[in-house]
């Protein structure tokens, strides 16, 4: 899956030598949540995602995003 969040969490977890269970325990979330997140489940609780990211010194937040508009297709 080409999802930056999933890639980030898996890479950090593996770099630290953590199993999914280790990560779940340290973040205070369930193992199922970690599995769902790493498998790309599309509906996750943001507060729980932030609990996991906090272990790596990160958090989800709004960022500027602008779709490119092709004026020729109007």
N, CA, C and O atoms as a Tripos MOL2 file, in Angstrom:
@<TRIPOS>MOLECULE
protein
  296   295    74     0     0
PROTEIN
NO_CHARGES

@<TRIPOS>ATOM
      1 N           0.8550   -1.1870    0.0000 N.3       1 UNK1
      2 CA          0.0000    0.0000    0.0000 C.3       1 UNK1
      3 C           0.8850    1.2290    0.0000 C.2       1 UNK1
      4 O           1.8960    1.2710    0.7010 O.2       1 UNK1
      5 N           0.5130    2.2250   -0.7780 N.am      2 UNK2
      6 CA          1.3000    3.4440   -0.9260 C.3       2 UNK2
      7 C           0.7090    4.5690   -0.0780 C.2       2 UNK2
      8 O           0.4130    5.6460   -0.5950 O.2       2 UNK2
      9 N           0.5400    4.3300    1.1950 N.am      3 UNK3
     10 CA         -0.0120    5.3170    2.1100 C.3       3 UNK3
     11 C           1.1160    5.8120    3.0040 C.2       3 UNK3
     12 O           1.7190    5.0180    3.7250 O.2       3 UNK3
     13 N           1.4160    7.1210    2.9720 N.am      4 UNK4
     14 CA          2.5450    7.6440    3.7560 C.3       4 UNK4
     15 C           2.4310    7.3650    5.2590 C.2       4 UNK4
     16 O           3.4440    7.1190    5.9140 O.2       4 UNK4
     17 N           1.2280    7.3990    5.8060 N.am      5 UNK5
     18 CA          1.0570    7.1290    7.2340 C.3       5 UNK5
     19 C           1.4300    5.6870    7.5560 C.2       5 UNK5
     20 O           2.1550    5.4300    8.5160 O.2       5 UNK5
     21 N           0.9400    4.7580    6.7610 N.am      6 UNK6
     22 CA          1.2330    3.3430    6.9790 C.3       6 UNK6
     23 C           2.7330    3.0830    6.8270 C.2       6 UNK6
     24 O           3.3360    2.3990    7.6540 O.2       6 UNK6
     25 N           3.3260    3.6280    5.7720 N.am      7 UNK7
     26 CA          4.7510    3.4360    5.5430 C.3       7 UNK7
     27 C           5.5670    3.9920    6.7060 C.2       7 UNK7
     28 O           6.5290    3.3620    7.1470 O.2       7 UNK7
     29 N           5.1910    5.1630    7.2020 N.am      8 UNK8
     30 CA          5.9070    5.7940    8.3090 C.3       8 UNK8
     31 C           5.8400    4.9250    9.5680 C.2       8 UNK8
     32 O           6.8640    4.6520   10.1940 O.2       8 UNK8
     33 N           4.6500    4.5010    9.9270 N.am      9 UNK9
     34 CA          4.4830    3.7390   11.1600 C.3       9 UNK9
     35 C           5.1930    2.3870   11.0790 C.2       9 UNK9
     36 O           5.8730    1.9840   12.0230 O.2       9 UNK9
     37 N           5.0380    1.6930    9.9640 N.am     10 UNK10
     38 CA          5.7210    0.4030    9.8150 C.3      10 UNK10
     39 C           7.2350    0.5710    9.8860 C.2      10 UNK10
     40 O           7.9230   -0.1970   10.5580 O.2      10 UNK10
     41 N           7.7440    1.5760    9.1900 N.am     11 UNK11
     42 CA          9.1960    1.7940    9.1650 C.3      11 UNK11
     43 C           9.7270    2.1240   10.5560 C.2      11 UNK11
     44 O          10.7470    1.5800   10.9800 O.2      11 UNK11
     45 N           9.0430    3.0100   11.2610 N.am     12 UNK12
     46 CA          9.4940    3.3740   12.6100 C.3      12 UNK12
     47 C           9.4040    2.1780   13.5580 C.2      12 UNK12
     48 O          10.3090    1.9440   14.3590 O.2      12 UNK12
     49 N           8.3270    1.4380   13.4640 N.am     13 UNK13
     50 CA          8.1590    0.2710   14.3310 C.3      13 UNK13
     51 C           9.2810   -0.7280   14.0950 C.2      13 UNK13
     52 O           9.8730   -1.2470   15.0410 O.2      13 UNK13
     53 N           9.5670   -0.9920   12.8310 N.am     14 UNK14
     54 CA         10.6040   -1.9670   12.4900 C.3      14 UNK14
     55 C          12.0030   -1.4610   12.8730 C.2      14 UNK14
     56 O          12.8380   -2.2340   13.3430 O.2      14 UNK14
     57 N          12.2510   -0.1760   12.6710 N.am     15 UNK15
     58 CA         13.5360    0.4100   13.0440 C.3      15 UNK15
     59 C          13.8010    0.2340   14.5340 C.2      15 UNK15
     60 O          14.9310   -0.0250   14.9470 O.2      15 UNK15
     61 N          12.7530    0.3760   15.3350 N.am     16 UNK16
     62 CA         12.8840    0.2200   16.7830 C.3      16 UNK16
     63 C          12.8100   -1.2330   17.2330 C.2      16 UNK16
     64 O          12.9420   -1.5270   18.4210 O.2      16 UNK16
     65 N          12.5970   -2.1450   16.2810 N.am     17 UNK17
     66 CA         12.5410   -3.5640   16.6040 C.3      17 UNK17
     67 C          11.3090   -3.9560   17.3980 C.2      17 UNK17
     68 O          11.3430   -4.8910   18.1980 O.2      17 UNK17
     69 N          10.2060   -3.2250   17.1660 N.am     18 UNK18
     70 CA          8.9670   -3.4950   17.8860 C.3      18 UNK18
     71 C           8.0540   -4.4080   17.0770 C.2      18 UNK18
     72 O           7.9540   -4.2790   15.8570 O.2      18 UNK18
     73 N           7.3990   -5.3150   17.7580 N.am     19 UNK19
     74 CA          6.3320   -6.0790   17.1190 C.3      19 UNK19
     75 C           5.0850   -5.2020   17.1240 C.2      19 UNK19
     76 O           5.0530   -4.1550   17.7710 O.2      19 UNK19
     77 N           4.0640   -5.6370   16.4000 N.am     20 UNK20
     78 CA          2.8000   -4.9000   16.4470 C.3      20 UNK20
     79 C           2.2560   -4.8790   17.8750 C.2      20 UNK20
     80 O           1.7110   -3.8660   18.3150 O.2      20 UNK20
     81 N           2.3980   -5.9740   18.5900 N.am     21 UNK21
     82 CA          1.9320   -6.0410   19.9830 C.3      21 UNK21
     83 C           2.7060   -5.0730   20.8650 C.2      21 UNK21
     84 O           2.1150   -4.3840   21.6970 O.2      21 UNK21
     85 N           4.0280   -5.0140   20.6920 N.am     22 UNK22
     86 CA          4.8390   -4.0610   21.4520 C.3      22 UNK22
     87 C           4.3570   -2.6330   21.2230 C.2      22 UNK22
     88 O           4.1930   -1.8590   22.1660 O.2      22 UNK22
     89 N           4.1350   -2.2990   19.9600 N.am     23 UNK23
     90 CA          3.6860   -0.9470   19.6180 C.3      23 UNK23
     91 C           2.3330   -0.6670   20.2400 C.2      23 UNK23
     92 O           2.1200    0.4030   20.8100 O.2      23 UNK23
     93 N           1.4280   -1.6070   20.1360 N.am     24 UNK24
     94 CA          0.0970   -1.4290   20.7210 C.3      24 UNK24
     95 C           0.1870   -1.2010   22.2340 C.2      24 UNK24
     96 O          -0.4670   -0.3100   22.7760 O.2      24 UNK24
     97 N           0.9920   -2.0040   22.8970 N.am     25 UNK25
     98 CA          1.1490   -1.8680   24.3470 C.3      25 UNK25
     99 C           1.7420   -0.5150   24.7190 C.2      25 UNK25
    100 O           1.2490    0.1480   25.6310 O.2      25 UNK25
    101 N           2.7760   -0.1090   24.0310 N.am     26 UNK26
    102 CA          3.4330    1.1680   24.3420 C.3      26 UNK26
    103 C           2.5490    2.3670   24.0380 C.2      26 UNK26
    104 O           2.6100    3.3810   24.7340 O.2      26 UNK26
    105 N           1.7250    2.2550   22.9970 N.am     27 UNK27
    106 CA          0.8470    3.3690   22.6190 C.3      27 UNK27
    107 C          -0.4510    3.3830   23.4160 C.2      27 UNK27
    108 O          -1.1660    4.3840   23.4270 O.2      27 UNK27
    109 N          -0.7510    2.2810   24.0760 N.am     28 UNK28
    110 CA         -1.9930    2.2100   24.8330 C.3      28 UNK28
    111 C          -3.2180    1.9980   23.9670 C.2      28 UNK28
    112 O          -4.3180    2.4410   24.2970 O.2      28 UNK28
    113 N          -3.0100    1.3110   22.8490 N.am     29 UNK29
    114 CA         -4.1260    0.9720   21.9590 C.3      29 UNK29
    115 C          -4.1450   -0.5440   21.8010 C.2      29 UNK29
    116 O          -3.2060   -1.2270   22.2100 O.2      29 UNK29
    117 N          -5.1920   -1.0570   21.2190 N.am     30 UNK30
    118 CA         -5.3030   -2.4920   21.0280 C.3      30 UNK30
    119 C          -4.4780   -2.9840   19.8510 C.2      30 UNK30
    120 O          -4.1990   -2.2450   18.9060 O.2      30 UNK30
    121 N          -4.0970   -4.2470   19.9330 N.am     31 UNK31
    122 CA         -3.3550   -4.8730   18.8410 C.3      31 UNK31
    123 C          -4.1550   -4.8240   17.5470 C.2      31 UNK31
    124 O          -3.5960   -4.5950   16.4740 O.2      31 UNK31
    125 N          -5.4490   -5.0370   17.6470 N.am     32 UNK32
    126 CA         -6.2990   -4.9920   16.4480 C.3      32 UNK32
    127 C          -6.2160   -3.6210   15.7620 C.2      32 UNK32
    128 O          -6.2050   -3.5390   14.5340 O.2      32 UNK32
    129 N          -6.1570   -2.5530   16.5560 N.am     33 UNK33
    130 CA         -6.0480   -1.2110   15.9680 C.3      33 UNK33
    131 C          -4.7590   -1.0830   15.1580 C.2      33 UNK33
    132 O          -4.7790   -0.5610   14.0440 O.2      33 UNK33
    133 N          -3.6390   -1.5560   15.7120 N.am     34 UNK34
    134 CA         -2.3630   -1.4900   14.9950 C.3      34 UNK34
    135 C          -2.4350   -2.3060   13.7140 C.2      34 UNK34
    136 O          -1.9820   -1.8580   12.6600 O.2      34 UNK34
    137 N          -3.0010   -3.4950   13.8030 N.am     35 UNK35
    138 CA         -3.1320   -4.3290   12.5980 C.3      35 UNK35
    139 C          -4.0010   -3.6480   11.5460 C.2      35 UNK35
    140 O          -3.6490   -3.6080   10.3670 O.2      35 UNK35
    141 N          -5.1350   -3.1140   11.9840 N.am     36 UNK36
    142 CA         -6.0240   -2.4170   11.0420 C.3      36 UNK36
    143 C          -5.3030   -1.2450   10.3850 C.2      36 UNK36
    144 O          -5.4090   -1.0390    9.1760 O.2      36 UNK36
    145 N          -4.5770   -0.4860   11.1840 N.am     37 UNK37
    146 CA         -3.8810    0.6850   10.6580 C.3      37 UNK37
    147 C          -2.8230    0.2680    9.6450 C.2      37 UNK37
    148 O          -2.7330    0.8540    8.5670 O.2      37 UNK37
    149 N          -2.0320   -0.7290    9.9780 N.am     38 UNK38
    150 CA         -0.9630   -1.1540    9.0690 C.3      38 UNK38
    151 C          -1.4970   -1.8580    7.8270 C.2      38 UNK38
    152 O          -0.7890   -1.9640    6.8250 O.2      38 UNK38
    153 N          -2.7270   -2.3350    7.8790 N.am     39 UNK39
    154 CA         -3.3220   -2.9690    6.6980 C.3      39 UNK39
    155 C          -4.1150   -1.9640    5.8590 C.2      39 UNK39
    156 O          -4.6950   -2.3330    4.8380 O.2      39 UNK39
    157 N          -4.1420   -0.7090    6.2790 N.am     40 UNK40
    158 CA         -4.7530    0.3280    5.4640 C.3      40 UNK40
    159 C          -6.2350    0.5440    5.6670 C.2      40 UNK40
    160 O          -6.9150    1.0550    4.7780 O.2      40 UNK40
    161 N          -6.7510    0.1600    6.8350 N.am     41 UNK41
    162 CA         -8.1650    0.4080    7.0950 C.3      41 UNK41
    163 C          -8.4380    1.9010    6.9000 C.2      41 UNK41
    164 O          -7.6840    2.7470    7.3810 O.2      41 UNK41
    165 N          -9.5050    2.2070    6.2020 N.am     42 UNK42
    166 CA         -9.7550    3.5950    5.8170 C.3      42 UNK42
    167 C         -10.4510    4.4200    6.8840 C.2      42 UNK42
    168 O         -10.4630    5.6480    6.7900 O.2      42 UNK42
    169 N         -11.0270    3.7920    7.8880 N.am     43 UNK43
    170 CA        -11.6940    4.5680    8.9360 C.3      43 UNK43
    171 C         -11.0620    4.2350   10.2870 C.2      43 UNK43
    172 O         -11.3340    3.1940   10.8850 O.2      43 UNK43
    173 N         -10.2230    5.1400   10.7420 N.am     44 UNK44
    174 CA         -9.5300    4.9780   12.0190 C.3      44 UNK44
    175 C          -9.8110    6.1890   12.8920 C.2      44 UNK44
    176 O         -10.0250    7.2900   12.3860 O.2      44 UNK44
    177 N          -9.8110    5.9860   14.1910 N.am     45 UNK45
    178 CA         -9.9950    7.0970   15.1200 C.3      45 UNK45
    179 C          -8.7170    7.9280   15.1760 C.2      45 UNK45
    180 O          -7.6350    7.4140   15.4610 O.2      45 UNK45
    181 N          -8.8620    9.2140   14.9000 N.am     46 UNK46
    182 CA         -7.7080   10.0990   14.8550 C.3      46 UNK46
    183 C          -7.0050   10.1770   16.2070 C.2      46 UNK46
    184 O          -5.7780   10.2640   16.2520 O.2      46 UNK46
    185 N          -7.7500   10.1470   17.3030 N.am     47 UNK47
    186 CA         -7.0970   10.2150   18.6120 C.3      47 UNK47
    187 C          -6.1880    9.0070   18.8360 C.2      47 UNK47
    188 O          -5.1250    9.1350   19.4440 O.2      47 UNK47
    189 N          -6.5950    7.8540   18.3550 N.am     48 UNK48
    190 CA         -5.7630    6.6590   18.5060 C.3      48 UNK48
    191 C          -4.5570    6.7050   17.5660 C.2      48 UNK48
    192 O          -3.4620    6.2810   17.9380 O.2      48 UNK48
    193 N          -4.7550    7.2180   16.3550 N.am     49 UNK49
    194 CA         -3.6250    7.3820   15.4360 C.3      49 UNK49
    195 C          -2.5940    8.2900   16.0880 C.2      49 UNK49
    196 O          -1.3960    8.0110   16.0290 O.2      49 UNK49
    197 N          -3.0480    9.3740   16.7090 N.am     50 UNK50
    198 CA         -2.1240   10.2910   17.3620 C.3      50 UNK50
    199 C          -1.4440    9.6580   18.5750 C.2      50 UNK50
    200 O          -0.3010    9.9990   18.8790 O.2      50 UNK50
    201 N          -2.1130    8.7540   19.2670 N.am     51 UNK51
    202 CA         -1.4710    8.0360   20.3720 C.3      51 UNK51
    203 C          -0.2680    7.2510   19.8650 C.2      51 UNK51
    204 O           0.7820    7.2200   20.5070 O.2      51 UNK51
    205 N          -0.4300    6.6220   18.7140 N.am     52 UNK52
    206 CA          0.6570    5.8440   18.1300 C.3      52 UNK52
    207 C           1.7610    6.7800   17.6390 C.2      52 UNK52
    208 O           2.9380    6.5520   17.9190 O.2      52 UNK52
    209 N           1.3920    7.8170   16.9200 N.am     53 UNK53
    210 CA          2.3900    8.7380   16.3700 C.3      53 UNK53
    211 C           3.1760    9.4540   17.4570 C.2      53 UNK53
    212 O           4.3440    9.7880   17.2590 O.2      53 UNK53
    213 N           2.5520    9.6930   18.5960 N.am     54 UNK54
    214 CA          3.2130   10.3770   19.7050 C.3      54 UNK54
    215 C           4.4760    9.6320   20.1410 C.2      54 UNK54
    216 O           5.4530   10.2580   20.5540 O.2      54 UNK54
    217 N           4.4620    8.3170   20.0520 N.am     55 UNK55
    218 CA          5.6510    7.5320   20.4020 C.3      55 UNK55
    219 C           6.8430    7.8760   19.5250 C.2      55 UNK55
    220 O           7.9900    7.7070   19.9370 O.2      55 UNK55
    221 N           6.5770    8.3550   18.3200 N.am     56 UNK56
    222 CA          7.6300    8.6980   17.3690 C.3      56 UNK56
    223 C           7.8520   10.2070   17.2760 C.2      56 UNK56
    224 O           8.5800   10.6850   16.4060 O.2      56 UNK56
    225 N           7.2160   10.9490   18.1840 N.am     57 UNK57
    226 CA          7.3880   12.4000   18.1910 C.3      57 UNK57
    227 C           6.6250   13.1200   17.0870 C.2      57 UNK57
    228 O           7.0300   14.2020   16.6610 O.2      57 UNK57
    229 N           5.5340   12.5380   16.6240 N.am     58 UNK58
    230 CA          4.7360   13.1260   15.5420 C.3      58 UNK58
    231 C           3.2580   13.1460   15.9170 C.2      58 UNK58
    232 O           2.8490   12.5540   16.9150 O.2      58 UNK58
    233 N           2.4690   13.8340   15.1060 N.am     59 UNK59
    234 CA          1.0210   13.8270   15.2400 C.3      59 UNK59
    235 C           0.4030   14.2110   13.9020 C.2      59 UNK59
    236 O           1.0340   14.8470   13.0580 O.2      59 UNK59
    237 N          -0.8500   13.8030   13.7370 N.am     60 UNK60
    238 CA         -1.5890   14.1790   12.5280 C.3      60 UNK60
    239 C          -2.1150   15.5930   12.7350 C.2      60 UNK60
    240 O          -2.5890   15.9380   13.8170 O.2      60 UNK60
    241 N          -2.0280   16.3940   11.7020 N.am     61 UNK61
    242 CA         -2.5770   17.7480   11.7710 C.3      61 UNK61
    243 C          -2.8780   18.2370   10.3600 C.2      61 UNK61
    244 O          -2.3710   17.6820    9.3840 O.2      61 UNK61
    245 N          -3.6870   19.2560   10.2540 N.am     62 UNK62
    246 CA         -4.0110   19.7720    8.9240 C.3      62 UNK62
    247 C          -2.7760   20.3590    8.2340 C.2      62 UNK62
    248 O          -1.9550   21.0350    8.8540 O.2      62 UNK62
    249 N          -2.6770   20.0860    6.9690 N.am     63 UNK63
    250 CA         -1.6260   20.6870    6.1530 C.3      63 UNK63
    251 C          -2.2780   21.2670    4.9160 C.2      63 UNK63
    252 O          -3.3280   20.7990    4.4760 O.2      63 UNK63
    253 N          -1.6590   22.2710    4.3690 N.am     64 UNK64
    254 CA         -2.1960   22.8990    3.1640 C.3      64 UNK64
    255 C          -2.1520   21.8950    2.0150 C.2      64 UNK64
    256 O          -1.1700   21.1750    1.8330 O.2      64 UNK64
    257 N          -3.2170   21.8680    1.2620 N.am     65 UNK65
    258 CA         -3.3050   20.9550    0.1350 C.3      65 UNK65
    259 C          -4.1180   21.6550   -0.9380 C.2      65 UNK65
    260 O          -5.2160   22.1450   -0.6730 O.2      65 UNK65
    261 N          -3.5900   21.7020   -2.1270 N.am     66 UNK66
    262 CA         -4.2930   22.3660   -3.2170 C.3      66 UNK66
    263 C          -4.2780   21.4670   -4.4350 C.2      66 UNK66
    264 O          -3.2160   21.0920   -4.9310 O.2      66 UNK66
    265 N          -5.4430   21.1280   -4.9070 N.am     67 UNK67
    266 CA         -5.5400   20.3670   -6.1460 C.3      67 UNK67
    267 C          -5.2050   21.2780   -7.3080 C.2      67 UNK67
    268 O          -5.6310   22.4320   -7.3540 O.2      67 UNK67
    269 N          -4.4480   20.7530   -8.2340 N.am     68 UNK68
    270 CA         -4.1570   21.5070   -9.4320 C.3      68 UNK68
    271 C          -5.3860   21.5160  -10.3190 C.2      68 UNK68
    272 O          -5.9610   20.4680  -10.6160 O.2      68 UNK68
    273 N          -5.7720   22.6710  -10.7280 N.am     69 UNK69
    274 CA         -6.9500   22.8110  -11.5890 C.3      69 UNK69
    275 C          -6.4750   23.0510  -13.0150 C.2      69 UNK69
    276 O          -5.7090   23.9750  -13.2890 O.2      69 UNK69
    277 N          -6.9440   22.2040  -13.9050 N.am     70 UNK70
    278 CA         -6.6000   22.3480  -15.3090 C.3      70 UNK70
    279 C          -7.6930   23.1750  -15.9640 C.2      70 UNK70
    280 O          -8.8000   22.6790  -16.1760 O.2      70 UNK70
    281 N          -7.4020   24.4130  -16.2840 N.am     71 UNK71
    282 CA         -8.3990   25.3270  -16.8410 C.3      71 UNK71
    283 C          -8.9510   24.8610  -18.1760 C.2      71 UNK71
    284 O         -10.0510   25.2620  -18.5580 O.2      71 UNK71
    285 N          -8.2140   24.0240  -18.8930 N.am     72 UNK72
    286 CA         -8.6680   23.5600  -20.1890 C.3      72 UNK72
    287 C          -9.8340   22.5660  -20.0850 C.2      72 UNK72
    288 O         -10.5490   22.3550  -21.0650 O.2      72 UNK72
    289 N         -10.0310   21.9580  -18.9190 N.am     73 UNK73
    290 CA        -11.0900   20.9660  -18.7970 C.3      73 UNK73
    291 C         -12.3920   21.5820  -18.3630 C.2      73 UNK73
    292 O         -13.3870   20.8680  -18.2360 O.2      73 UNK73
    293 N         -12.4280   22.8420  -18.1350 N.am     74 UNK74
    294 CA        -13.6700   23.5080  -17.6950 C.3      74 UNK74
    295 C         -14.5790   23.7830  -18.8510 C.2      74 UNK74
    296 O         -15.6630   24.3360  -18.6660 O.2      74 UNK74
@<TRIPOS>BOND
     1     1     2 1
     2     2     3 1
     3     3     4 2
     4     3     5 am
     5     5     6 1
     6     6     7 1
     7     7     8 2
     8     7     9 am
     9     9    10 1
    10    10    11 1
    11    11    12 2
    12    11    13 am
    13    13    14 1
    14    14    15 1
    15    15    16 2
    16    15    17 am
    17    17    18 1
    18    18    19 1
    19    19    20 2
    20    19    21 am
    21    21    22 1
    22    22    23 1
    23    23    24 2
    24    23    25 am
    25    25    26 1
    26    26    27 1
    27    27    28 2
    28    27    29 am
    29    29    30 1
    30    30    31 1
    31    31    32 2
    32    31    33 am
    33    33    34 1
    34    34    35 1
    35    35    36 2
    36    35    37 am
    37    37    38 1
    38    38    39 1
    39    39    40 2
    40    39    41 am
    41    41    42 1
    42    42    43 1
    43    43    44 2
    44    43    45 am
    45    45    46 1
    46    46    47 1
    47    47    48 2
    48    47    49 am
    49    49    50 1
    50    50    51 1
    51    51    52 2
    52    51    53 am
    53    53    54 1
    54    54    55 1
    55    55    56 2
    56    55    57 am
    57    57    58 1
    58    58    59 1
    59    59    60 2
    60    59    61 am
    61    61    62 1
    62    62    63 1
    63    63    64 2
    64    63    65 am
    65    65    66 1
    66    66    67 1
    67    67    68 2
    68    67    69 am
    69    69    70 1
    70    70    71 1
    71    71    72 2
    72    71    73 am
    73    73    74 1
    74    74    75 1
    75    75    76 2
    76    75    77 am
    77    77    78 1
    78    78    79 1
    79    79    80 2
    80    79    81 am
    81    81    82 1
    82    82    83 1
    83    83    84 2
    84    83    85 am
    85    85    86 1
    86    86    87 1
    87    87    88 2
    88    87    89 am
    89    89    90 1
    90    90    91 1
    91    91    92 2
    92    91    93 am
    93    93    94 1
    94    94    95 1
    95    95    96 2
    96    95    97 am
    97    97    98 1
    98    98    99 1
    99    99   100 2
   100    99   101 am
   101   101   102 1
   102   102   103 1
   103   103   104 2
   104   103   105 am
   105   105   106 1
   106   106   107 1
   107   107   108 2
   108   107   109 am
   109   109   110 1
   110   110   111 1
   111   111   112 2
   112   111   113 am
   113   113   114 1
   114   114   115 1
   115   115   116 2
   116   115   117 am
   117   117   118 1
   118   118   119 1
   119   119   120 2
   120   119   121 am
   121   121   122 1
   122   122   123 1
   123   123   124 2
   124   123   125 am
   125   125   126 1
   126   126   127 1
   127   127   128 2
   128   127   129 am
   129   129   130 1
   130   130   131 1
   131   131   132 2
   132   131   133 am
   133   133   134 1
   134   134   135 1
   135   135   136 2
   136   135   137 am
   137   137   138 1
   138   138   139 1
   139   139   140 2
   140   139   141 am
   141   141   142 1
   142   142   143 1
   143   143   144 2
   144   143   145 am
   145   145   146 1
   146   146   147 1
   147   147   148 2
   148   147   149 am
   149   149   150 1
   150   150   151 1
   151   151   152 2
   152   151   153 am
   153   153   154 1
   154   154   155 1
   155   155   156 2
   156   155   157 am
   157   157   158 1
   158   158   159 1
   159   159   160 2
   160   159   161 am
   161   161   162 1
   162   162   163 1
   163   163   164 2
   164   163   165 am
   165   165   166 1
   166   166   167 1
   167   167   168 2
   168   167   169 am
   169   169   170 1
   170   170   171 1
   171   171   172 2
   172   171   173 am
   173   173   174 1
   174   174   175 1
   175   175   176 2
   176   175   177 am
   177   177   178 1
   178   178   179 1
   179   179   180 2
   180   179   181 am
   181   181   182 1
   182   182   183 1
   183   183   184 2
   184   183   185 am
   185   185   186 1
   186   186   187 1
   187   187   188 2
   188   187   189 am
   189   189   190 1
   190   190   191 1
   191   191   192 2
   192   191   193 am
   193   193   194 1
   194   194   195 1
   195   195   196 2
   196   195   197 am
   197   197   198 1
   198   198   199 1
   199   199   200 2
   200   199   201 am
   201   201   202 1
   202   202   203 1
   203   203   204 2
   204   203   205 am
   205   205   206 1
   206   206   207 1
   207   207   208 2
   208   207   209 am
   209   209   210 1
   210   210   211 1
   211   211   212 2
   212   211   213 am
   213   213   214 1
   214   214   215 1
   215   215   216 2
   216   215   217 am
   217   217   218 1
   218   218   219 1
   219   219   220 2
   220   219   221 am
   221   221   222 1
   222   222   223 1
   223   223   224 2
   224   223   225 am
   225   225   226 1
   226   226   227 1
   227   227   228 2
   228   227   229 am
   229   229   230 1
   230   230   231 1
   231   231   232 2
   232   231   233 am
   233   233   234 1
   234   234   235 1
   235   235   236 2
   236   235   237 am
   237   237   238 1
   238   238   239 1
   239   239   240 2
   240   239   241 am
   241   241   242 1
   242   242   243 1
   243   243   244 2
   244   243   245 am
   245   245   246 1
   246   246   247 1
   247   247   248 2
   248   247   249 am
   249   249   250 1
   250   250   251 1
   251   251   252 2
   252   251   253 am
   253   253   254 1
   254   254   255 1
   255   255   256 2
   256   255   257 am
   257   257   258 1
   258   258   259 1
   259   259   260 2
   260   259   261 am
   261   261   262 1
   262   262   263 1
   263   263   264 2
   264   263   265 am
   265   265   266 1
   266   266   267 1
   267   267   268 2
   268   267   269 am
   269   269   270 1
   270   270   271 1
   271   271   272 2
   272   271   273 am
   273   273   274 1
   274   274   275 1
   275   275   276 2
   276   275   277 am
   277   277   278 1
   278   278   279 1
   279   279   280 2
   280   279   281 am
   281   281   282 1
   282   282   283 1
   283   283   284 2
   284   283   285 am
   285   285   286 1
   286   286   287 1
   287   287   288 2
   288   287   289 am
   289   289   290 1
   290   290   291 1
   291   291   292 2
   292   291   293 am
   293   293   294 1
   294   294   295 1
   295   295   296 2
@<TRIPOS>SUBSTRUCTURE
     1 UNK1         2 RESIDUE 1 A UNK
     2 UNK2         6 RESIDUE 1 A UNK
     3 UNK3        10 RESIDUE 1 A UNK
     4 UNK4        14 RESIDUE 1 A UNK
     5 UNK5        18 RESIDUE 1 A UNK
     6 UNK6        22 RESIDUE 1 A UNK
     7 UNK7        26 RESIDUE 1 A UNK
     8 UNK8        30 RESIDUE 1 A UNK
     9 UNK9        34 RESIDUE 1 A UNK
    10 UNK10       38 RESIDUE 1 A UNK
    11 UNK11       42 RESIDUE 1 A UNK
    12 UNK12       46 RESIDUE 1 A UNK
    13 UNK13       50 RESIDUE 1 A UNK
    14 UNK14       54 RESIDUE 1 A UNK
    15 UNK15       58 RESIDUE 1 A UNK
    16 UNK16       62 RESIDUE 1 A UNK
    17 UNK17       66 RESIDUE 1 A UNK
    18 UNK18       70 RESIDUE 1 A UNK
    19 UNK19       74 RESIDUE 1 A UNK
    20 UNK20       78 RESIDUE 1 A UNK
    21 UNK21       82 RESIDUE 1 A UNK
    22 UNK22       86 RESIDUE 1 A UNK
    23 UNK23       90 RESIDUE 1 A UNK
    24 UNK24       94 RESIDUE 1 A UNK
    25 UNK25       98 RESIDUE 1 A UNK
    26 UNK26      102 RESIDUE 1 A UNK
    27 UNK27      106 RESIDUE 1 A UNK
    28 UNK28      110 RESIDUE 1 A UNK
    29 UNK29      114 RESIDUE 1 A UNK
    30 UNK30      118 RESIDUE 1 A UNK
    31 UNK31      122 RESIDUE 1 A UNK
    32 UNK32      126 RESIDUE 1 A UNK
    33 UNK33      130 RESIDUE 1 A UNK
    34 UNK34      134 RESIDUE 1 A UNK
    35 UNK35      138 RESIDUE 1 A UNK
    36 UNK36      142 RESIDUE 1 A UNK
    37 UNK37      146 RESIDUE 1 A UNK
    38 UNK38      150 RESIDUE 1 A UNK
    39 UNK39      154 RESIDUE 1 A UNK
    40 UNK40      158 RESIDUE 1 A UNK
    41 UNK41      162 RESIDUE 1 A UNK
    42 UNK42      166 RESIDUE 1 A UNK
    43 UNK43      170 RESIDUE 1 A UNK
    44 UNK44      174 RESIDUE 1 A UNK
    45 UNK45      178 RESIDUE 1 A UNK
    46 UNK46      182 RESIDUE 1 A UNK
    47 UNK47      186 RESIDUE 1 A UNK
    48 UNK48      190 RESIDUE 1 A UNK
    49 UNK49      194 RESIDUE 1 A UNK
    50 UNK50      198 RESIDUE 1 A UNK
    51 UNK51      202 RESIDUE 1 A UNK
    52 UNK52      206 RESIDUE 1 A UNK
    53 UNK53      210 RESIDUE 1 A UNK
    54 UNK54      214 RESIDUE 1 A UNK
    55 UNK55      218 RESIDUE 1 A UNK
    56 UNK56      222 RESIDUE 1 A UNK
    57 UNK57      226 RESIDUE 1 A UNK
    58 UNK58      230 RESIDUE 1 A UNK
    59 UNK59      234 RESIDUE 1 A UNK
    60 UNK60      238 RESIDUE 1 A UNK
    61 UNK61      242 RESIDUE 1 A UNK
    62 UNK62      246 RESIDUE 1 A UNK
    63 UNK63      250 RESIDUE 1 A UNK
    64 UNK64      254 RESIDUE 1 A UNK
    65 UNK65      258 RESIDUE 1 A UNK
    66 UNK66      262 RESIDUE 1 A UNK
    67 UNK67      266 RESIDUE 1 A UNK
    68 UNK68      270 RESIDUE 1 A UNK
    69 UNK69      274 RESIDUE 1 A UNK
    70 UNK70      278 RESIDUE 1 A UNK
    71 UNK71      282 RESIDUE 1 A UNK
    72 UNK72      286 RESIDUE 1 A UNK
    73 UNK73      290 RESIDUE 1 A UNK
    74 UNK74      294 RESIDUE 1 A UNK
